């Protein structure tokens, strides 16, 4: 028999613990969601703040460097207009020019800057000031070297020009100022002043200090010329893809940064290098970490407080709930006299639980009354079902007895025909006795036993009831059931199955036809086919054919024969079905096991059997 599914195990957690766990889970999810939203919002705000700081650093850098170059330009312009300078430059003597320029530069400028005097072609006449440049003619930009920036700035003369310049491995921010003298009817270019600042690590550090901690990295000729970053971080900055003028996120040296890039242009306006301003996210990450710790602490406090409040409230709620639980258990045991209001202490009738207890008590009273009425109706229904079943099963034997008796009285019959009719009357009477005995056994709680039967004998006994009717209707019957097929059956019930199928087939062929009953066996079961060539079963009846009170085509049918037959086959561990293929005729199939799994011997009783 099929294994019954196991019932689900009840939860071992009490309702109180379920409430506490659900509360803690709800608080955790709530704070987790709030924490995620807060962290996401804080991260976005800090990221925006860092981007704004980078842009502010760029604006501070731009303002600072503009003021520096304007100062250089102002000093150079003042010097270019001084009569002493023009007089010295007009001599054309390099020594005079160097001495005069050196004295004036020391008096005018106190900045860490370089000052170059060149001829109109850009050849350096004097090199002054600047750390690393040394004194006149020292290291840095030596004299007699030609500066291309002078020729680049010549297109803009007599206006000043400013920009960046590379000299050797050093980057300079410079201002180029021409020095003119009156010559005839016009001006004559005497010399060119080139003043500027060297861009080195000290300059980058001063920029970082003046911008509140932003890092600066100057690139020129594909290499770093000045930076406030360590070498490991510089490598990550060099490898980062750059979008000029737009803040972007990068990772360098294992740290996240926001970077803003701007182009460094030369005197001629062409790109000469690049400045990358970076702002670290380390402070932002520390702030987010502190925020996360605060959220966790708040969550712990909220969970503890929530659990305490929930515990106190749940205890008060669960007292009447436990009373309802006891009442439900009593009702489940069949004690419909139990009342919750009488068994609960201090239960108020004002709140929802009090009203629920009153409704529960009213339900118990209604169940008591309904149960009494149900018992009365069930008795009436049982009597009706038994009567209907008995009437249905008695119809065929009574018809055989009535028909046989009528033929004995109305016709001149031979002794063989009389003997045959007497045998039919005897078997029908015996079948009626068996039906009545089964009814008595059912009323006393007994069940019929299973016995080993030859299937051919069961089918022959069922056909014998309708043999004369088949001959009268000109229905040819072919029974092909091997004699060696034996299986455990309730003989009387299974015989009625074939009686119902043969009766239905004959009823479908009043003008003659063909009926076949064929059986075949395999290793574990037998398959019986009962087929006729009548009009068949309507498609809309096939799905509900084996349900009670479904009938069609039979004048006196009540629709119980196939329902009882189907239940009988199921009780034997088999199945009964109709072929769903379209076409004329009806084809019923019965599959029965050769050995019943619950029949340990020839006298085993069928469990859970319903007698139809």
Protein Blocks (a to p, Z undefined) as FASTA:
>chain_A
ZZddddddddfbdfklmmmmmmmmmmmmmmmmmmmmmmmmmmmmmmmmmmmmmmmmmmmm
mmmmmmmmmmmmmmmmmmmmpmklmmmmmnopaklmmmmmmmmmmmmpccdcddddddfk
opafbdgehehklpehiahjaehiacfklmmmmmmpcbdcdddddehjaccddddddddd
dehjbccdfbdcdddddddfklmmmmmmmnoopacdddeehiafbdcbdfklmmmmmmpc
cdehiacdddeehiacdddddddddfkopafbdcdddddfklmmmmmmmmmmmmmmmmmm
mmmmmmmmmmmmmmmmmmmmmmmmmmmmmmmnopakbcfklmpghiafkbmmlmmmmmmm
mmmmmmmmmmmmmmmmmmmmmmmmmmmmmmmmmmmmmmmmmmmmmmmmmpccdfklmmmm
mmmmmmmmmmmmmmmmmmmmmmnopacddddddfklmmmmmmmmmmmmmmmnopacdddd
dfklccdddfklmmmmmmmmmmmmmmmmmnopaddddddddfkbccdddddfbebjafkl
mmmmmpghiaehiakbghlmmmmmmmmmmmnopacdddfbgcedjdddddddfbdfklmb
fkbccehiacZZ
